[in-house]
Amino acid sequence: MIDTQEIIDICVANSYDLLTGRKSIEEILDSTETPYFLWNVIEEDLDQHDFNSFIDFMIEYYEELEHYERCSVLLNIKLNERNKCKRKIREANCLRKQGF
């Protein structure tokens, strides 16, 4: 049985991979039995406040693990690439809704 911390770890890792483009939603869904994310990537269109909150949570999470490179990537996304990432998420959601 997966404990709460493991679920958080999986949520953050999958969310990071999706936001950074390291993996598509399809790759994540196909490659794991636990396709957990920090938000409902299928149905939820994040507003700017929620998007920033998730990014901030992930930055704090990776700071605690001393993964500063990931913190830097996330901060860059937050400051410079919000629209690009939101567009990626919407595209992934559209594909998922179409059954891919």
Backbone as a ProteinNet text record, in pm:
[ID]
protein_1_A
[PRIMARY]
MIDTQEIIDICVANSYDLLTGRKSIEEILDSTETPYFLWNVIEEDLDQHDFNSFIDFMIEYYEELEHYERCSVLLNIKLNERNKCKRKIREANCLRKQGF
[TERTIARY]
84.3	0	89	48.5	125.6	88.6	190.7	161.3	147.8	105.5	77.1	198.8	314.9	434.9	469.7	452.2	478.4	383.2	259.1	161.5	202.4	244.4	291.5	411.9	506.1	625.4	587	493.9	449.3	378	290.8	218.1	314.2	413.3	508.7	592.7	641.1	725.2	648.3	526.1	445.8	410.2	375.9	341.7	462.1	579.6	703.1	731.6	721.1	747.5	652.2	526.2	427.6	456.2	477.7	501	628.1	729.3	857.4	864.8	764.7	764.5	852.4	901.1	984.1	902.7	773.4	682.2	547.2	478.8	341.3	248	127.3	30.4	10.4	12.6	-3.3	111.1	232.8	348.1	336.9	291.8	277.3	167	54.2	-57.1	-21.8	55.7	92.3	205.5	288.2	409.4	398.7	286.5	277.3	138	133.7	5.3	-50.2	31.7	-8.4	7.4	-81.4	-70.1	-130.5	-71.7	-121.7	-56	-132.7	-84.7	-131.1	-77.4	-119	-255.7	-300.6	-432.2	-493.9	-621.7	-691.4	-655.5	-557	-505.9	-604.7	-702	-798.8	-909.6	-959.8	-1076.9	-1052.2	-942.8	-924.1	-839	-893.4	-817.9	-777.2	-650.7	-603.6	-606	-653.4	-638.5	-498.4	-459.4	-322.6	-287.4	-379.1	-353.4	-324.5	-409.7	-389.3	-260.2	-233.3	-109.9	11.5	12.1	123.2	133.2	20.7	21	84.2	50.9	110.5	260.3	300.8	443.2	516.1	458.5	519.7	533.1	430.1	435.2	549.3	560.7	664.9	803.8	818.5	947.4	984.6	889.7	916.4	951.8	880.7	906.1	1049.6	1090	1225	1332.6	1300.1	1396.1	1429.5	1327.1	1349.5	1440.5	1432.3	1516.3	1650.9	1669.4	1790.2	1811.3	1703.4	1707.6	1689.6	1793.4	1784	1772.2	1823.1	1808.2	1660	1589.1	1444.7	1371.6	1415.7	1355.9	1374.1	1492.5	1523	1435.5	1420	1335.4	1191.8	1142.1	1004.8	987	1084.2	1076.4	1075.3	1155.3	1156.7	1020.3	961.4	827.4	728.8	736	642.8	656.8	779.6	802.1	794.3	838.4	855	773.8	726.7	665	524.3	455.8	322	229.8	220.8	127.1	163.2	291.8	336	295.6	318.8	285.4	134.5	62.6	-82.6	-137	-77.6	-118.2	-89	28.1	62.7	-38.2	-75.5	-170.7	-305.5	-350.1	-478	-473	-361.7	-346.9	-350.7	-281.9	-281.8	-422.3	-494.1	-631.2	-720.3	-702.3	-781.6	-754.9	-627.1	-593.1	-655.2	-648.1	-703.1	-853.7	-922.1	-1067.1	-1105.1	-1014.7	-1039.6	-1010.7	-959.8	-936.9	-795.5	-701.7	-561.9	-489.9
-117.9	0	124.4	221.6	345.5	438.3	495.6	590.3	732	821.5	958.8	1027.5	1010.5	1075.8	1024.1	895.1	838.6	897.2	916.9	977.1	1120.3	1195.6	1332.4	1330.9	1240.4	1228.9	1202.1	1110.4	1075.4	1194	1259.9	1376.8	1484.7	1514.2	1619.7	1578.1	1455.1	1407.9	1409.6	1358	1356.8	1498	1583	1721.4	1795	1771	1832.5	1786.1	1656.4	1603.5	1661.6	1677	1734	1881.7	1957.9	2102.1	2134.5	2053	2080.6	2017.9	1941.3	1878.1	1754.3	1709.5	1587.4	1466	1467.9	1360.6	1421.5	1357.8	1398.7	1329.1	1375.1	1311	1165.2	1137.1	1000.1	912	963.5	885.6	855.4	952.6	932.2	830.9	845.3	753	611	597.7	464.6	399.3	479.2	425.1	394	421.4	400.6	354.6	282.8	242.8	352.4	453	561.3	696.4	726.2	851.8	969	996	1102.9	1235.3	1343.3	1478.7	1568.2	1688.5	1782.8	1844.1	1835.4	1887.5	1790.7	1806.1	1720.7	1766.4	1703.4	1745.6	1719.6	1635.4	1601.4	1706.8	1751.7	1837.3	1980.1	2005.5	2135.8	2229	2345.6	2450.8	2549.3	2547.9	2625.8	2775	2849.6	2994.5	3030.6	3154.9	3196.8	3175.6	3204.2	3188.7	3042.1	2951.4	2809.2	2757.9	2800.7	2761.5	2802.4	2927.9	2976.6	2900.4	2866.9	2791.7	2654.6	2585.8	2454.9	2466.5	2566.7	2588.2	2617.1	2704.4	2737.3	2613.7	2530.8	2406.7	2317.9	2304.8	2219.6	2276.1	2407.6	2469.6	2440.7	2457.8	2428.3	2281.2	2195.8	2051.4	2020.4	2072.8	2044.3	2117.8	2230.9	2297.8	2208.1	2145.8	2056.5	1939.3	1895.4	1785.2	1834.1	1964.3	2029.6	2001.1	1994.7	1979.9	2119.8	2199	2339.9	2362.7	2271.5	2286	2278.7	2187.1	2177.3	2301.8	2355.5	2480.2	2592	2599	2701.1	2685	2563.1	2536.6	2579.4	2543.2	2578.9	2729.6	2796	2941.7	3005.8	2953.9	3004.7	2986.6	2870.9	2846.4	2946.9	2964.3	3055.3	3197.9	3242.1	3380.6	3405.4	3311.3	3338.3	3252.8	3140.8	3048.1	3006	3085.6	3047.9	3011.4	3098.6	3075.1	2951.9	2930	2812.7	2684.1	2680.3	2560.5	2540.4	2647.8	2635.7	2584.9	2628.9	2582.6	2432.6	2388.1	2246	2163.3	2213.4	2140.9	2132.1	2242.7	2241.1	2144	2143.2	2050.4	1906.3	1879.9	1744.8	1705.7	1799.9	1772.8	1742.2	1816.5	1792.6	1653.3	1613.9	1480.9	1373.8	1395.9	1298.2	1285.8	1399.3	1396.8	1327.6	1331.2	1266.4	1116.9	1071.3	928.7	882.2	973.9	934.7	912.6
0	0	0	-76.4	-87.9	27	91.5	199.5	142.5	227.1	186.2	125.7	184.8	131.7	-7	-28.9	-161.4	-265.4	-228.2	-319.5	-353	-253.1	-276.8	-369.6	-345.5	-430.2	-575.3	-595.8	-730.7	-795.3	-719.5	-771.6	-819	-737.1	-771.6	-891.7	-892.7	-1003.7	-1135.7	-1136.2	-1258.3	-1303.3	-1208.8	-1241.8	-1298.8	-1239.9	-1288.9	-1432.2	-1454.2	-1588.3	-1691.6	-1656.2	-1748.6	-1775.1	-1669.4	-1685	-1762.8	-1746	-1812.3	-1950.9	-1987.2	-2118.1	-2127	-2013.1	-2013.3	-2055.5	-2021.1	-2059.9	-2093.5	-2186	-2216.4	-2117.8	-2114.7	-2025	-2064.6	-2194.7	-2240.7	-2191.5	-2198.9	-2152	-2003	-1926.3	-1781.8	-1754.4	-1822.3	-1800.2	-1842	-1948.7	-1998.3	-1920.5	-1852.9	-1792.4	-1643.2	-1583.8	-1440.1	-1399.7	-1289.7	-1232.5	-1141.8	-1115.6	-1026.1	-1096.6	-1191.3	-1264.9	-1186.7	-1071.4	-986.1	-1023.2	-1009.4	-1033.6	-919.4	-914.2	-810.1	-837.6	-959.2	-995.8	-1095.2	-1121.6	-1216.2	-1357.3	-1417.3	-1547.5	-1660.2	-1636.3	-1740.2	-1749	-1637.5	-1638.3	-1594.9	-1530.5	-1467.6	-1553.1	-1583.9	-1650.7	-1541.9	-1506	-1391.8	-1419.4	-1320.9	-1331.7	-1283.5	-1303.7	-1273.3	-1126	-1037.2	-893.6	-858.8	-907.3	-878.8	-940.9	-1064.9	-1132.9	-1049.8	-1004.5	-921.7	-790.3	-731.4	-605.1	-622.3	-730.7	-756.1	-781.6	-857.4	-883.2	-751.2	-668.9	-539.8	-451.4	-448.7	-370.4	-419.1	-551.1	-607.4	-578.2	-584.3	-552.1	-406.6	-316	-174.5	-154.5	-222.5	-213.8	-256.5	-371.6	-421.3	-342	-281.8	-192.8	-73.9	-16.9	96.8	59.3	-64.4	-111.5	-165.9	-164.6	-216.9	-365.3	-439.1	-585.6	-645.5	-633.3	-669.4	-819.3	-899.2	-1043.7	-1082.1	-1020.3	-1047.7	-998.1	-885.4	-834.9	-936.8	-992.9	-1091.9	-1215.8	-1262.2	-1378.7	-1349.9	-1232.6	-1196.1	-1182.3	-1124.1	-1112	-1250.1	-1340.4	-1477.2	-1543.3	-1523.1	-1577.1	-1519.4	-1388.9	-1322.6	-1375.6	-1394.5	-1432.2	-1582.1	-1663.4	-1805.9	-1901.4	-1855.3	-1948.9	-1907.8	-1832.3	-1786	-1900.9	-1998.2	-2107.4	-2188.5	-2210.9	-2286.1	-2213.4	-2084.3	-2006.5	-1998.6	-1980.2	-1973.4	-2106.7	-2216.6	-2348.3	-2362.5	-2313.2	-2317.1	-2238.5	-2124.3	-2040	-2109.9	-2168.6	-2240.9	-2358.9	-2432.7	-2544.9	-2495.8	-2386.6	-2330.2	-2286.4	-2227.6	-2185.5	-2305.1	-2413.3	-2533.5	-2588.7	-2591.9	-2639.3	-2551.6	-2421.5	-2327.6	-2345	-2362.6	-2381.5	-2511.7	-2609.9	-2737.6	-2731.1	-2617.7	-2599.4	-2626.2	-2637.2	-2662	-2533.5
[MASK]
++++++++++++++++++++++++++++++++++++++++++++++++++++++++++++++++++++++++++++++++++++++++++++++++++++

